[in-house]
Amino acid sequence: MANQVATNPWKIDSGALPFSFDGMVHAMQFEMIRYSNVTDFVEVQDRNGRVIAFIRGSQDLQTVRSAWRGWVEGVTVPALDSLGNTNLPNGSLLIYFE
């Protein structure tokens, strides 16, 4: 699938990584949806490679949300996390912003 960044929220799909947006974003929340394993996770970084959100799957495979975030300098969802693991192996990431 392709990423959708024309409307709020942005939808980033596991098969369309890496994703990067270089501008300033007032990111409100990140949600991992439609994942299939409790061990699935997604790491979101700013444009300088700092981790701004890390979300791990839940036992009931329901939508998992991050805490609220403020202004971030760029948003990147790399294909590999900072430890070299496959990032967002299944499902999608929703990025809500103002």
N, C-alpha and C positions, 0 to 999 in steps of 0.2 A: 504494500500500500504506500501511498504518498503522504507526506506531511501536509497538514492544513494550517496555514498561518495567515489566512485572510480575515478571520473573525476571532472573537474572544469566546472561548479559550482556544489557544493553539493546540493542535493535536499532533503529537510526534509518535510515529509508529516504529515498532522494533525493527522492521525490515528496511527502514529509511534512515539509518544512522550512518555517519555522524550528522548531527544537526547543530547549526550555529547561527546566532544572531548577535551582531556586534554592538548595537546601540544600547543606550540606557533604557532599562525597563523597570517599571514599578510592579514587580511580580507579587501577586497576592498569595497564591497557593499553587502547589503542584499535586496532582493526583495520578496514581498508577491504576489503570483499569484493564480489564480483560486479560490479566495474566493467568497462567495456568499452574504454577507451582508455588508452594509456600516459600521456596528458596529464591524465587525471582526477586530482583531488586532493580532500582535505577538510581544512578548517581548523576546529579546535575551540577555543573560547574559554571563559574563566571568566565569571562573571556581571558582571564589570567590563570585559569586552571585551578582556582580555589573552589572547594566543594561548598555549594550553597544549599544543597538538599540531598538527602539520602533516604530513600524509601524502600522498605523491605515488605514482601508479601505477608499476608495474614493467614492464619489457620483456616478461616472460612472462605478464603479467596474473594473477599469483598474489596470494594474500592478502598485504597489506602491514601490518606492525605498527609501532606507535610504541614508544619506549623506555618503561620503567616510570615511572609518575607517582605522587606521593604525594597528600596531601590537597589538594583543590581546592575553591575557594569558588564553587560553582555550575558547571554545565556548559551551554554553549550551542553549538548548531550552527546558525549563521545561514544564511539563504538566499543571502546574498552574503558573500564573504570580506572581510577588512579592506581590500582593494584594489578592491572593487566587482565582482569576478568571481563567476560562478555557482559556488556551493559544492556539493560532492558532486553533480556533474551526473548521474552514473550510479551504480548499486550501493547499498550499505548500509554503515553504520558500526556496529561492535560496540563497546560500552563495557563492559569487565570491571571489577568493583569488589569491595571487601570490605565 
